[in-house]
């Protein structure tokens, strides 16, 4: 007998199987999770696939817009974010004035080592993912915050991490990676997080030099001598008493350096900053950086196992365009490898939560940020609150990192809490939630679940899953349904939550 318990167990099995690359044994899902998605060869399927990856969750409005504009037209619009009206999100961000504040402002507003700027930045990141109309920008910012990761909160970042988000990642997200890397290297947040602010000619600190090469650029192709040389070259780049970047020539170690094909006489302390900048440019434009960065980009947007053919194509686009990011994004989202990747990515808890709020059409409360506090704290419990990853490598972005029974249970609980309005209770629901999701009421409960599934997850559920979902309401797929059905209002939130628990929704 198929019940709610068995459908949830089957969904967990799908998540685990997707994470491990295993064949699925559940008869209804035998062909794999990709079959649960709209046909990616159809126009509607192409649009749905694009929005599953390039945004934090499709909505009827975004699907309609993308269908009207087409893939290239939608990309054109999203790649010019300043031209996109974002009133709802902008209003919400005014309630978080320190989320993008500079160092001087944070210092003027907060006591030393306060966590308030961290808190506002984390909540602003959640707000933008859910309610911004500039979805491709937010997805790209999320990616590069992982590449050039600075944890929030982190020691010493109380006054500078918000500015790092605004002036390094957001400012350069649609610019060039070379400029973003140089801005990162000269920012007090990165200089503090990876200890370069304390690096001097007498005592060079190797931490930033190592992570700069291993995590931010070329990967594990350097020698220990090259780490030491790079660390010496980067000395003098530090943080001044005002909390902002400064170059102190007296702390710079002079002497010729040779690192990964980069050679510089580094003859004077006064010229040390220029030498370090040239080294950063060299790393950004290194073929190994192109391959490694494009691999990470493909893992984020295409598949856990990055397609080698696409990585090679994107690396060439990256190098041919002087590390510009926009041409790479265009090439990725219009590639045959991307088109063929439906069902090959699983949402992280952050993405799942954002997609839940977006697909249900919930909006923030008129004043205050209590709903954002609650959403952020849900992500803390899930281990995926934005920017809150202590190691410098950034959050993992593969299914295996997030597929476990406990993680699945947390998703189910968040779906139910949000669908019922229990938590966060401050989120504003449509006046008639059922009508907003299913404008025309079907004649049977099975038809209702089908309509909810098409609206919420983009595809109908297997028959056995539909029956299991309806077991919570004590109904069969053939049970008749009318607007006068008094039991519908009570069971609707549970039906919605169980539809969101289906394997289809967990796929990015």
Helices and strands as residue ranges (DSSP letters): H 4-20, G 27-29, G 33-36, H 43-54, H 60-78, G 81-83, H 87-93, H 103-109, H 116-131, H 135-147, H 161-164, I 165-170, H 171-172, H 177-185, H 188-193, G 196-198, H 207-211, I 212-216, H 224-233, E 237-239, E 245-247, G 249-251, E 257-259, E 262-264, H 272-284, H 287-301, H 308-320, H 325-333, H 336-339, H 349-360, H 370-381, G 399-401, H 405-420, H 433-437, H 445-456, H 463-471, H 488-500, H 503-506
